Each structure stands twice: as C-alpha cells, then as structure tokens.
C-alpha cells in the first residue's frame, strides 16, 4: 500500500508496556513509523509534537476510556494534525494478521 511505502505514522496508546512494545515492533515490520504512549496525557503530548496518520488505543486507559480519549482527540483544536478516521475494534490478544488488515483498511480509506 502507498501508506506503508510512505511510512505512515501510527500512535499506539496502551498502558501495558508489553502490548506497546509488540505493537510498535509489528508496525515497524509492516513498514509504518510507530509512536507509543502509556496513557492519554502522554499521547496528547506526542500528538502536539508530531503528526500521526492513525491512532490505535486500548479501550481501557488509566483515568479515561479509549473512546473518550479518541473523542477528545478529534475535537481538541490543538490536535488538528491527527486525521479523521473510523474506529476499528481488535480484541486482545491481537492477531498480527488482523492488525495489518485493519491498518491497511483504515489508512487506505483515508487515502480514497
């Protein structure tokens, strides 16, 4: 896909270090540039400094649900660099083949 070739930036937000590490490694193997945050506050700091094409978030984050985090991300005027995107739900443990398919679909839909 063109996004993979261009090294799309993907942010992983999960409070489990192991999940962040595996996801970041998988994203790199798929040809994406990965960023990682352990909570919503850390994610907002990263997004303020760097443009991301897609955000992958756990549904349960410390102090906030993943859906509330995504809603705030979409409406916060300071975070306009995050592209509008749909929501895909992947269940843990995440199957890497499903992850790659969801990423290709989400990023491909943004390209269309």
C-alpha positions in Angstrom: 0.0 0.0 0.0 1.1 3.6 -0.6 0.8 4.4 3.1 3.2 1.6 4.1 5.6 2.7 1.4 5.4 6.3 2.7 5.9 5.1 6.3 2.6 6.4 7.7 2.9 7.4 11.4 0.8 5.3 13.8 0.5 6.1 17.5 -0.1 3.2 19.9 -1.8 4.1 23.2 -1.8 1.3 25.8 -1.0 1.1 29.5 0.7 -2.3 29.1 4.3 -2.0 28.2 4.4 -5.4 26.6 1.5 -4.5 24.3 3.1 -1.2 23.3 6.4 -2.9 22.5 4.8 -5.7 20.4 2.6 -3.3 18.6 5.4 -0.9 17.9 7.7 -3.7 16.6 4.9 -5.1 14.4 4.2 -1.7 13.0 7.8 -1.3 12.1 7.9 -4.7 10.5 4.8 -3.7 8.4 6.6 -0.5 7.2 5.0 2.1 9.4 6.6 4.6 11.7 5.4 3.9 15.3 5.0 6.2 18.3 3.9 4.9 21.7 2.2 6.3 24.8 1.2 4.7 28.0 -1.8 6.9 28.7 -3.9 9.7 27.3 -1.8 12.5 28.6 1.3 11.1 27.1 -0.5 10.6 23.8 -1.7 14.2 23.7 1.9 15.4 24.3 3.1 13.3 21.4 0.4 14.4 19.1 1.1 18.0 19.9 4.7 17.5 18.6 4.3 15.0 15.8 1.7 14.3 13.1 0.1 10.9 13.2 -2.0 9.3 10.4 -3.7 6.8 12.7 -4.1 6.2 16.5 -4.5 2.8 18.0 -5.9 3.0 21.5 -6.7 0.5 24.2 -10.4 0.7 25.3 -9.3 0.9 28.9 -6.8 3.6 29.7 -5.8 4.9 33.2 -8.4 7.6 34.1 -10.2 7.6 30.7 -11.9 5.2 28.3 -10.3 4.7 24.9 -13.5 6.0 23.3 -13.4 9.2 25.4 -9.8 9.6 24.5 -10.5 9.3 20.8 -13.5 11.7 21.1 -11.3 14.4 22.8 -8.5 13.8 20.2 -11.0 14.5 17.4 -12.4 17.7 19.0 -9.3 19.3 20.6 -8.4 22.3 18.4 -4.7 21.9 19.4 -4.6 18.4 17.9 -5.8 19.1 14.4 -2.8 17.2 13.0 -4.5 13.9 13.6 -6.5 12.9 10.6 -10.2 12.0 10.9 -10.5 8.2 10.8 -13.0 5.5 11.6 -12.8 3.2 14.5 -11.9 -0.5 14.3 -12.1 -2.8 17.3 -9.5 -5.5 17.6 -9.7 -7.9 20.5 -6.7 -8.8 22.7 -4.7 -10.8 22.3 -4.3 -9.1 18.9 -3.6 -11.3 15.9 -0.9 -9.5 13.9 -2.6 -10.5 10.6 -5.8 -8.8 11.8 -3.8 -5.8 12.8 -2.2 -5.4 9.4 -5.5 -5.8 7.7 -7.2 -3.2 9.9 -4.3 -0.8 9.4 -4.4 -1.2 5.6 -8.1 -0.7 5.6 -8.1 2.4 7.8 -5.2 4.1 6.1 -6.5 3.0 2.7 -9.9 4.5 3.4 -8.2 7.8 4.4 -6.4 7.8 1.0 -9.5 7.2 -1.0 
